[in-house]
Structures are given as C-alpha cells and as structure tokens.
Amino acid sequence: MVTSPRKKTIVYTALVVLEAASLTTATPYPAPAPAPPSPQNAKRSSTHDHGRGVDGVTTTIPLLRRSPKPKTKDEWGEWAYQQRQGLDQKYGGSKPADEEGKEKEKRSTGTNLLVNQGGDSSYYGTVAIGTPATSFNVILDTGSSDLWVADSNCTIGCFQVAKFDTSTSSTYQNLSMPFDITYGSGQAQGSLGQDVVNMAGFTVPNQVFATCDAVSRGLLQDPVSGLMGLAFDTIASSRATPFWQTLATSGAWNESLMAFHLTRFNNASDVQKLEPGGSFDMGFTNTSLYTGDIDYVALPSQGTYWILPLSNLLVNGNSVSVPSGRASYAAIDTGTTLVGGPSEAVQSIFEQIPGAQAGSGNFEGYYVYPCNTNVTVQMGFGNSSQTWLISPDDFKLSELEQGLCLGAFFELSGGGSAPPWIIGDTFLKNVYSVFRYDPPSVGFAQLSNEANSLSGASVAVPSPTIASTAATVSASSTPSFTSDATSDACSHKHRSKVWAAVVPMIVGVVLTGLMCTV
C-alpha cells in the first residue's frame, strides 16, 4: 500500500551527479540489494512485464540512483559554482549530421521503471550492450545525443565503475574513430564502435557508441558507467543517430514519442539513497500517470535540443517579463536538476520574493531567500494558454544557513547557439513530459493522483533486468568524418545543459542529505 509523502525537512545536501553528462564528486556507495517485492510492486509486475518484450506488452528496465553525503555551506558554494560554469560550457553550437536510413520492424512499446537517486539528484537506467549482453547504468539525458560507457582499459576517472570489455562481445566492431566530449564538469575520451544495444525490449544491432578510456575525475560515480543522449542527431559529437531516434523513425514504436514521469523525494525526512524514480515510457503515453490532455507545443526550429519558447512566467502570481523570439528559447533537459536563465529574468524572479538577495563567491548567479517564504513559480510555453506550477518544495534547494535558503533558479551565461534557458528536473518533476518526434514537439500534462502518490512513497525500488527483444531495427549507416571533424564536433556536443545549472542529473538534492543535478 502506498503511503503518503513524508515530512519535509529543510536540510539538504547537494550532489552534482552528471552535468548533462557530468557527475560531480560524491562519496560512492554500492547499490543495495533489491528489496523484497511489496503488494504494490506485485501489482505493478502484472502491468509492466519485467524482462519480456512482446507486442502489446510493456517491458521494463529499472533506473538506479545514488545519494550524496551531507554538504556544508562551503561545499554548497563549490557545487553551485560548478553547476553554473558547467551549464555555460555544455550548451554551444551544433553540427548537422546526415540522415540515417532505418529498417522498419514490428511496432511495440516499452517502459523503463526509474530509480530516484540521492533525493532527486539523478535518474538513470540500464542499457544492455554486446553479445552476450552486459548491462550498464547510464544517465537518460534529453539535453545531449551521444551514448558512451567506460572502457575496460579506463584507469582515470573510472574507479569502481562497471566497464565494457569490447573483447568479450562477439558482435563488437571497432570503427577506429576517436571520440572526445566535454561537459561542464569534465571530459571523456575514447573511440567509436558498433554493437548490439538493447533497452526495454528494443534492439538496434549496429548502434554507434563510444567506449571511453579517459574520463575526468568525478565525471562518473559508481554505479553509473556512462550516458545515453536523447536529443537529436544534429548535436551528436559522434555524428551517429541516437538509439531513440532510430526507434522513432523506423516504426518500431506504436507512437514516435517518449515520455517521463519523475518522482520527488527531496522533501522526505527519511529519504533513502535509492527510491522509486517514476518511469521512462517508449512509444506510448501512460494514461494512468496523467489527467486531461497533453498540451503539445511545436519546436520552433529544426531538431537539435528539445527547445520550446518560454512565453509566460509567474512568481507568486506576479508576471515576470520574458523576451520573445530566440531569446525565449528553453531546452527541456532531463539531465539537469535546476533551471538556468538570463540574468535579467532570474533577477526579476527573485525581486518578487521579499528578502531575497543575490549570492556571492561560489554562489554568484544564484539567490538566497527567507526559508519561511513559500514561493510558487508558473511557466508557460509557446502559444499555449496553459501554465505549469513548480512546487515550492522543488524551488527550495537547501538551507545554507539559519533562515536562508538557496533557490533553484540561477543565472545562465548564454553564448553561441546555446538556448537562453535550460529547464531541468526542478520543473519536470511537476508534470508528465512527452518528447514527440513527429510532429516535433514537447508536451506536458497534469500528473494524476496515482503519479503523485509515488512521490515520497515507501515502496520497493525496482531492480535492473535485461529484457528480451520485442522489436529490432537497424541504423543504415555509420559516421564518416576525419579526425579533426570528430574532435570539433565533440568539443561542441556537451555544452552547458542546465543541469541544475548544469546537466540534471547533475545536482543532487538530498533532504537531510540529498540534492541533485546532472
């Protein structure tokens, strides 16, 4: 039986998990053994068939998370500084890629049951690679487009991380092309290859991905071994078609879309290192998780990031002016924890909060405000009249000192082709979000009572499985470019995702110990 959300505390700990693809330093810990199934979990199993992929049946692969140790005010400052700097680096220009032909197969749907790590610090799941298949935990990130995992030869930045040994896979092909990607919190380097990749019952037998043998310290934290990008091929450092895009364009999915429901545990007094995290739906929308219609807004430009024009912003019922045109563009980023925006707009937001003041030092670009102030923020997009409320629990990150709390919005320095706004999990935990390939758009819907009941609930955390194949589709070509072109494309890939100011799964919010972002 699902319990009600637990008591809120104001003691948080920050953990920058993976900035759009970058994990910050935190004390790693081994994943706990799977908890015994509860009655509710048994009920879920009848709906979500773990490990099986067949037509009309939802298959599941759980996502796992880790929690950070408590942080001091100085550590919070260092985290905030890294978040802001990282986001500035992550989002930059994009490189066009050749369209890939796909081979159509039977249609189906799949669901990854997510695990919430570190009190909303990150949401990640399992992908299976090779023959025989080996599973790896990867961040699911709508703010980037490459798939990569740590290589067995990795000795820098890969301590206690599961690594992929290419020699153990009979289907691996080395493409002899270098891979280099930069995040706000570090860099990963390696080489490109092709192999069988499976997630939630969907298989691409010739997926291009990278195995990295050099990773900046702190970028990966056990048990995360890499990242799966869910944005468009045009911003892929590898110039390869992303796994999801092959499925969406091949007819493998019932509908060419994917959707997220993310749980909230940052306001729970007894939050655990791993908690149920919601779900990642592939090829369908789960009507039990939302009410009413999905409000879709068309992407204003050709697919790169999942961008929407921010058209409406309210703070405690007061309207905050936002520019129009490209100056209003916002990347919707599951890999980022917080929300970053233009300096003037963020300043205007906190001007609506009595007692708010700008941070200094490592907190430059952030604001603090009285913890006893209840702050509500609403955001609207495109031509839609609908606005979406951000819970005060999500706006309040942590109590830095007695009576003063850190806000979840920060100033983001734009540049290049980076969108002015990066909207991460601070917002996305409050909606059912849908990323639709055709027509290209992002939609939001109100969470259902069932979805809301999963936040703060005392239920067992799902354990990883490798699903059998429900549908197999192939990418028709491989990347072809020179070494210099590869390096150039990679240097732009992971720019500054708002992962909480950096990539979400970047920051880790931990009540009495958790906080998050990527």
Salt bridges, closest charged atoms under 4 A:
ASP49 OD2 - ARG52 NE 1.96
ASP120 OD2 - LYS429 NZ 2.89
ASP141 OD2 - LYS90 NZ 3.54
ASP141 OD1 - LYS497 NZ 1.21
ASP270 OD1 - ARG6 NE 2.86
GLU275 OE2 - ARG6 NH2 3.29
ASP333 OD2 - LYS90 NZ 3.55
ASP333 OD1 - LYS497 NZ 2.67
ASP393 OD1 - LYS8 NZ 3.76
ASP394 OD2 - ARG264 NH2 2.82
ASP394 OD1 - LYS429 NZ 2.81
GLU401 OE1 - LYS73 NZ 2.97
ASP488 OD2 - LYS95 NZ 2.61
ASP488 OD1 - HIS492 ND1 3.89
